[in-house]
């Protein structure tokens, strides 16, 4: 796993991987990462995090996020829970870091700062003076492999349903294709929000909305990855796209054939409820 590999490089080992992130760091990165991505040569983020026996810097997750996902160059000065400085580690090979993560002593000040090319401070965020940094960390209670994650979501929410309990290959694959079709339908109805760009123009309210184009081949690859099923085809997905397009993505849609056959002996009300939950899981609507 990527986090474990990064932790090993930093000298932590997989059993003590620092993965929990302080809230103020997450808050700062949500705003600062887009700025660095837009101006990579003119913006830099400096994260200074106290570490100790009960203080976690979340450094492994930050490196994976910044370097392996956003492709930014990261320089890390790890200290470790024992407090001894370790060798500086660079992730990337351009020689110009955009992110500098520094682990410091427990008594030092924590901060996240956005700097320009001249290292002038543009924005700095620090935790509240009375913040409980020891017990107020953001971390993942549950870690799941990304490949096949879609199957985990469906089985967690719907695994007790009659149609899925039988675990018919046809039913499972059909639910995967339906979920992919919903993604295709939603992607075709995304609209760019250009209001911010038009704040000082007189054309606000008169311009035509711009469709946000999504490459269907990328969606297909994502579906195969999320469901760990390389056999899903564009044609299979388009069959349900044509059937469900221009309709609300809810339980009022006709059930796919295999699922309908699997629930034929189930009372209609229960079958419809189960299909409604599957639809809401597929299109991202939270289950209450």
C-alpha positions in Angstrom: 0.0 0.0 0.0 1.2 3.5 -0.9 0.9 4.9 2.6 3.0 2.0 4.1 5.7 2.5 1.4 6.0 6.2 2.2 6.1 5.5 5.9 9.0 3.1 5.4 10.9 5.6 3.3 10.5 8.2 6.1 11.7 5.7 8.7 8.5 5.1 10.5 7.7 1.6 9.3 4.3 0.2 8.4 3.2 -0.4 12.0 3.6 3.3 13.0 2.6 5.1 9.9 1.6 8.6 10.8 -1.8 8.9 9.0 -4.0 11.2 11.2 -4.2 14.8 10.0 -4.8 17.8 12.3 -8.0 19.7 11.3 -6.3 23.1 10.6 -3.9 21.4 8.2 -6.7 19.8 6.2 -8.5 23.2 6.2 -5.4 25.0 4.9 -4.6 22.4 2.2 -8.1 22.4 0.7 -7.6 26.1 -0.1 -3.8 26.1 -0.8 -3.4 23.0 -3.0 -5.3 24.5 -5.9 -3.2 27.7 -5.6 0.0 25.7 -5.9 -1.3 23.6 -8.7 -2.3 26.7 -10.6 1.1 28.5 -10.0 3.6 25.7 -9.2 6.6 27.9 -9.8 5.3 30.8 -7.7 3.6 29.2 -4.8 4.9 26.9 -2.0 3.3 25.4 1.1 5.3 25.1 4.4 3.7 22.7 7.0 5.3 22.8 10.4 3.9 20.0 12.7 5.0 19.2 16.3 5.4 15.4 16.8 5.8 13.3 19.9 4.6 10.2 21.6 1.0 11.4 21.4 1.2 13.9 18.5 0.8 12.6 15.0 1.7 14.8 11.9 -0.2 12.7 9.3 2.9 13.0 7.2 2.4 9.8 5.3 -1.0 10.7 4.1 0.1 14.2 3.2 2.9 12.9 1.0 0.6 10.5 -0.8 -1.9 13.2 -1.3 0.5 15.9 -2.5 3.0 13.9 -4.5 1.4 10.6 -5.6 -2.1 12.1 -6.3 -1.5 15.8 -7.2 2.0 15.2 -8.7 3.6 18.0 -6.6 7.2 17.9 -5.4 7.4 17.3 -1.7 10.4 17.8 0.7 10.1 16.2 4.1 12.2 16.8 7.2 11.0 14.0 9.5 11.8 13.8 13.2 9.8 10.8 14.4 8.0 10.2 17.6 11.4 9.8 19.5 12.3 13.4 18.5 15.5 12.8 16.6 16.0 14.6 13.3 16.3 12.2 10.3 17.6 12.6 6.8 15.7 15.0 4.6 13.6 13.1 2.0 12.5 14.4 -1.3 9.6 13.0 -3.3 10.0 14.1 -6.9 13.1 14.9 -9.0 12.6 18.5 -10.3 14.7 19.9 -7.4 12.1 22.5 -6.7 9.7 21.5 -4.0 6.2 22.9 -3.8 5.5 21.4 -0.4 7.8 21.4 2.5 6.7 19.4 5.5 8.7 19.8 8.7 8.3 17.8 11.8 9.3 19.8 14.9 9.5 19.4 18.7 6.2 19.0 20.6 6.7 22.5 22.2 7.2 24.2 18.8 4.4 26.1 17.1 2.2 24.3 14.5 1.3 26.1 11.3 0.6 25.8 7.6 1.8 28.7 5.4 1.4 29.6 1.8 4.5 31.5 0.4 5.3 33.1 -3.0 8.4 32.6 -5.1 10.4 35.0 -2.8 9.3 33.1 0.3 7.1 35.9 1.4 4.2 34.8 3.6 0.8 35.1 1.8 -1.4 33.2 4.1 -0.8 31.3 7.4 -3.2 29.1 9.4 -2.5 28.0 12.9 -4.6 25.9 15.3 -6.8 27.6 17.8 -4.9 28.4 21.1 -7.2 26.1 23.1 -7.4 23.4 20.4 -6.9 19.8 21.6 -4.4 18.7 19.0 -3.8 15.4 20.7 -7.3 14.1 20.6 -8.7 16.1 17.6 -7.1 14.4 14.7 -8.8 13.4 11.4 -8.1 9.9 10.4 -9.5 6.9 8.6 -11.1 4.3 10.9 -11.4 1.9 7.9 -8.9 1.4 5.1 -10.1 -0.4 1.9 -8.2 -1.1 -1.3 -9.3 1.3 -4.1 -9.7 -1.5 -6.7 -13.1 -3.1 -6.1 -14.2 -0.5 -3.7 -17.5 -0.1 -5.5 -18.3 -3.7 -4.7 -17.6 -3.1 -1.0 -20.0 -0.1 -1.0 -22.8 -2.1 -2.7 -22.4 -5.1 -0.5 -22.2 -3.1 2.7 -25.5 -1.3 1.9 -27.3 -3.9 0.0 -25.7 -7.3 0.8 -28.7 -8.4 2.9 -31.1 -7.9 0.0 -32.6 -11.0 -1.5 -31.4 -10.3 -5.1 -27.8 -9.9 -4.0 -27.8 -12.6 -1.3 -28.0 -15.2 -4.1 -24.8 -13.6 -5.4 -25.7 -14.5 -9.0 -22.9 -13.4 -11.3 -25.5 -12.0 -13.6 -27.1 -9.9 -10.8 -23.8 -8.6 -9.5 -22.5 -7.6 -12.9 -25.9 -6.0 -13.8 -25.7 -3.8 -10.7 -22.2 -2.8 -11.6 -23.3 -1.8 -15.1 -26.3 0.1 -13.8 -24.0 2.0 -11.4 -21.7 2.8 -14.3 -24.6 3.9 -16.5 -25.7 6.3 -13.8 -22.2 7.8 -13.8 -22.4 8.3 -17.6 -25.8 10.0 -17.3 -24.7 12.3 -14.6 -21.5 13.1 -16.4 -23.5 14.2 -19.5 -25.5 16.7 -17.5 -22.6 18.5 -15.7 -22.6 22.2 -16.1 -19.6 24.5 -15.7 -20.2 27.2 -13.1 -18.5 30.3 -14.5 -20.3 32.8 -12.2 -17.0 33.8 -10.5 -15.4 34.7 -13.8 -18.4 36.9 -14.7 -18.8 38.9 -11.5 -17.6 42.1 -13.2 -19.2 41.5 -16.5 -22.6 42.7 -17.7 -23.4 39.4 -19.3 -24.3 37.6 -16.1 -27.6 35.8 -16.5 -27.6 36.1 -20.3 -24.8 33.6 -21.2 -25.6 30.0 -22.1 -24.5 27.4 -19.6 -21.4 25.4 -20.7 -21.5 21.7 -20.6 -18.6 20.1 -18.8 -17.3 17.4 -21.0 -16.1 14.1 -19.5 -14.2 11.5 -21.5 -16.4 8.4 -21.4 -13.3 6.2 -21.9 -12.0 7.5 -18.6 -15.4 6.7 -17.0 -15.3 3.2 -18.4 -11.8 2.7 -17.0 -12.9 4.0 -13.6 -15.9 1.6 -13.6 -13.7 -1.3 -14.3 -11.3 -0.3 -11.6 -13.9 0.5 -8.9 -15.8 -2.8 -9.6 -12.6 -4.8 -10.3 -14.3 -6.0 -13.5 -12.3 -5.6 -16.7 -15.2 -7.2 -18.7 -17.6 -4.2 -18.4 -18.0 -2.8 -21.9 -19.1 0.5 -23.3 -22.0 -1.1 -25.1 -23.4 -2.7 -21.9 -23.3 0.6 -20.2 -24.9 2.5 -23.1 -27.8 0.0 -23.1 -28.9 1.2 -19.6 -27.9 4.8 -20.4 -30.5 4.8 -23.3 -33.1 3.1 -21.0 -32.6 5.5 -18.0 -31.7 8.8 -19.7 -34.0 11.7 -19.0 -35.5 10.0 -15.9 -35.0 10.5 -12.2 -32.3 8.1 -11.0 -34.5 6.5 -8.3 -36.5 3.4 -7.5 -39.1 4.4 -10.1 -36.8 3.2 -12.9 -37.5 -0.3 -14.3 -35.4 -3.0 -12.6 -32.7 -4.6 -14.8 -33.7 -8.1 -16.0 -31.4 -10.3 -13.8 -32.2 -8.4 -10.6 -35.9 -8.5 -11.4 -35.8 -12.3 -11.9 -33.8 -12.8 -8.7 -36.5 -10.9 -6.6 -39.5 -12.4 -8.4 -40.6 -14.3 -5.3 -40.1 -11.3 -3.0 -43.1 -9.2 -2.0 -43.3 -6.3 -4.5 -43.0 -3.6 -1.8 -39.7 -5.1 -0.5 -38.3 -5.6 -4.0 -39.1 -2.0 -4.9 -37.5 -0.7 -1.6 -34.4 -2.7 -2.3 -34.1 -1.4 -5.9 -34.6 2.2 -4.6 -31.6 1.8 -2.2 -29.5 0.3 -5.0 -30.3 3.3 -7.2 -29.5 5.8 -4.5 -26.2 4.1 -3.8 -25.4 4.1 -7.5 -26.0 7.9 -8.0 -24.3 9.0 -4.8 -27.5 9.9 -2.8 -26.8 9.2 1.0 -28.8 6.4 2.5 -30.8 7.4 5.6 
